[in-house]
């Protein structure tokens, strides 16, 4: 038993020594881009990992590389939802990155525009890529990191629109008025929709779909300037 323990300890010490002395041959970056997000590419990830090239990793021993520090560098990027850094059996530094997907864009009248990610987090606008998403106006995002903390009703209606192909194609903008109620602006027609709050949201959208499919084709797509859905079981068109 003592001999076995000695052998096991020797093997562990040998493996630890081998791991520490092994040199990093290459960095392999895998970006989960299933939603066609092009805000972050391989070059960006490598720049984050190496602190813009000041911390060279390739050619160094793994004992000299703080993997947790390298991992935290990429996790600090807002567009990266999850990042893992580890060594493979061939001596490569492997990097797996999952990106956040923008679902809306906050249009600011005084500050800087921001995206809203699928998990509600605010993301900065990128010079590299523009995502075609529903616009949101009337919000002041200063001092907030998430739309869930600022206005969960807006996040709720954004998700509803994005989950429905019909409404995703129809709704171009959501505006929050001074009372905190929502006004919708469609992609094609000229009338705006006074939606009110998200109470009975599904019922309101059902009434609006009836209006779009049954009334507008007969009366003309641009006959009305305003549609009001705030009153129960009613559609007011002017």
C-alpha positions in Angstrom: 0.0 0.0 0.0 2.8 2.4 0.9 4.6 1.5 -2.4 1.4 2.3 -4.3 1.0 5.6 -2.6 4.6 6.5 -3.5 4.1 5.6 -7.1 0.9 7.6 -7.4 2.5 10.7 -5.8 5.4 10.4 -8.1 3.1 10.2 -11.1 1.2 13.3 -10.0 4.4 15.2 -9.4 5.7 14.1 -12.8 2.4 15.2 -14.6 2.4 18.6 -12.7 6.0 19.2 -13.7 5.3 18.2 -17.3 2.3 20.5 -17.4 4.2 23.4 -16.0 7.2 23.0 -18.4 5.1 22.5 -21.5 5.2 25.5 -23.9 2.1 27.1 -25.4 2.3 26.4 -29.1 -0.7 28.2 -30.4 -4.0 29.9 -29.5 -7.2 28.4 -31.0 -10.3 30.6 -30.8 -13.8 29.2 -31.2 -16.6 31.8 -31.4 -20.2 30.7 -31.1 -21.7 32.8 -33.8 -25.0 31.0 -34.4 -26.9 34.3 -34.5 -24.7 35.9 -37.1 -23.2 38.3 -34.7 -20.1 40.0 -36.1 -19.4 42.4 -33.2 -16.4 40.3 -32.0 -14.0 38.3 -34.2 -10.9 36.2 -33.5 -8.6 39.2 -33.8 -10.6 41.0 -31.0 -10.4 37.9 -28.7 -6.7 37.6 -29.2 -6.2 41.3 -28.5 -8.2 40.9 -25.2 -6.3 37.8 -24.1 -2.9 39.4 -24.7 -3.8 42.9 -23.4 -3.5 44.4 -26.9 -0.3 42.4 -27.6 1.6 43.5 -24.4 1.3 40.1 -22.8 2.6 37.5 -25.3 1.3 34.0 -24.6 2.6 31.8 -27.4 6.0 30.4 -26.7 5.7 30.7 -22.9 5.4 27.8 -20.5 2.0 27.2 -19.1 3.4 27.6 -15.6 4.1 31.2 -16.6 0.6 31.8 -17.9 -2.2 32.8 -15.5 -5.1 31.2 -17.3 -7.7 32.7 -14.9 -6.4 36.2 -15.6 -6.5 35.6 -19.3 -10.0 34.2 -19.0 -11.2 37.2 -17.0 -9.8 39.6 -19.7 -12.3 38.2 -22.3 -15.1 37.9 -19.8 -14.9 41.7 -19.1 -16.0 42.4 -22.7 -19.8 43.2 -22.7 -20.5 41.3 -25.9 -19.1 38.1 -24.5 -21.7 36.2 -22.5 -19.4 33.3 -21.6 -15.7 32.6 -22.1 -13.6 29.5 -21.3 -9.8 29.2 -21.5 -8.0 26.0 -21.1 -5.0 23.9 -22.4 -5.5 20.9 -24.7 -3.4 17.8 -24.9 -1.4 19.2 -27.9 -0.1 22.2 -26.0 -2.5 24.7 -27.5 -4.4 27.3 -25.5 -8.1 26.8 -26.3 -10.7 29.6 -26.1 -14.4 29.1 -26.4 -16.5 32.2 -26.6 -20.3 32.7 -26.6 -21.6 36.1 -27.7 -24.5 38.0 -26.5 -27.2 38.6 -29.1 -28.7 42.1 -29.5 -32.6 42.0 -29.6 -33.2 45.8 -29.6 -31.4 49.2 -29.9 -32.1 52.0 -27.5 -32.1 55.3 -29.4 -30.9 58.1 -27.2 -31.7 61.8 -27.8 -29.0 63.1 -25.5 -26.6 60.3 -24.8 -25.2 57.4 -26.7 -27.2 54.6 -28.4 -27.0 51.1 -26.8 -28.1 47.7 -27.7 -30.2 45.5 -25.5 -29.0 41.9 -25.3 -31.2 38.8 -25.1 -30.4 38.6 -21.4 -31.4 42.3 -20.9 -27.9 43.6 -20.5 -27.1 46.9 -22.2 -24.3 46.7 -24.9 -22.3 49.5 -26.5 -22.7 50.3 -30.2 -20.1 48.8 -32.4 -18.3 50.4 -35.3 -17.7 47.0 -36.8 -21.3 45.7 -37.2 -24.8 47.0 -37.1 -27.6 44.7 -36.0 -31.1 45.1 -37.6 -33.3 45.0 -34.5 -36.4 46.9 -33.2 -35.7 50.5 -32.0 -36.6 51.7 -28.5 -36.9 55.4 -27.7 -37.9 57.5 -24.7 -35.6 55.8 -22.2 -32.7 57.2 -20.2 -30.3 54.3 -19.7 -27.8 56.2 -17.6 -26.8 54.4 -14.3 -28.5 51.2 -15.5 -26.7 48.1 -16.7 -29.9 46.2 -17.7 -33.3 46.9 -19.2 -34.7 44.6 -16.6 -33.8 47.0 -13.9 -34.8 50.0 -15.9 -38.1 49.0 -17.5 -39.1 45.3 -17.5 -42.3 46.0 -19.5 -40.2 47.1 -22.4 -38.1 44.0 -22.3 -41.3 41.9 -22.1 -42.8 43.4 -25.3 -39.4 43.2 -27.1 -39.3 39.5 -26.5 -42.9 39.1 -27.6 -42.2 40.9 -30.9 -39.0 39.0 -31.6 -40.6 35.6 -30.8 -43.4 36.2 -33.4 -42.3 36.3 -37.1 -45.3 38.4 -38.0 -44.7 41.2 -35.5 -41.0 41.1 -35.9 -41.6 42.0 -39.5 -44.2 44.6 -38.7 -42.9 46.6 -35.7 -40.0 49.0 -36.3 -39.9 51.1 -33.1 -41.2 51.1 -29.5 -41.5 54.5 -27.9 -42.0 55.1 -24.1 -44.0 58.3 -23.6 -44.0 60.6 -20.6 -46.5 58.5 -18.7 -44.5 55.3 -19.2 -47.0 53.9 -21.8 -45.9 52.3 -25.0 -46.4 53.6 -28.6 -45.6 51.3 -31.5 -44.5 52.4 -34.9 -44.9 49.9 -37.8 -42.4 49.2 -40.6 -44.7 50.0 -43.6 -47.9 51.8 -42.6 -48.0 55.4 -41.4 -50.2 55.1 -38.4 -48.8 54.7 -34.9 -50.3 52.5 -32.3 -51.1 53.7 -28.8 -50.5 50.4 -27.0 -50.6 51.5 -23.3 -49.0 49.1 -20.8 -48.2 45.4 -21.4 -51.3 44.4 -19.5 -53.3 42.0 -21.7 -50.5 42.2 -24.2 -51.4 39.1 -26.2 -55.0 40.2 -26.5 -54.0 43.6 -27.7 -51.7 42.1 -30.4 -54.5 39.8 -31.5 -56.8 42.8 -32.0 -54.1 44.7 -33.9 -53.5 41.7 -36.1 -57.3 41.6 -37.0 -57.1 45.3 -37.8 -54.0 44.8 -40.1 -55.4 41.7 -41.9 -59.1 42.6 -42.1 -59.7 46.4 -41.9 -56.6 48.0 -43.5 -56.8 46.0 -46.8 -60.4 47.3 -47.3 -60.0 50.8 -46.0 -56.5 51.5 -47.2 -53.1 51.0 -45.5 -52.5 54.7 -44.9 -56.1 55.9 -44.2 -55.6 56.1 -40.4 -53.0 58.0 -38.5 -53.6 56.7 -35.0 -54.7 53.4 -33.5 -55.6 53.0 -29.8 -55.6 49.6 -28.1 -55.7 50.8 -24.5 -59.4 50.2 -24.0 -60.6 46.6 -23.4 -62.1 44.8 -26.4 -61.8 48.0 -28.6 -59.8 49.2 -31.5 -60.1 53.0 -32.0 -58.8 54.2 -35.3 -58.6 57.8 -36.4 
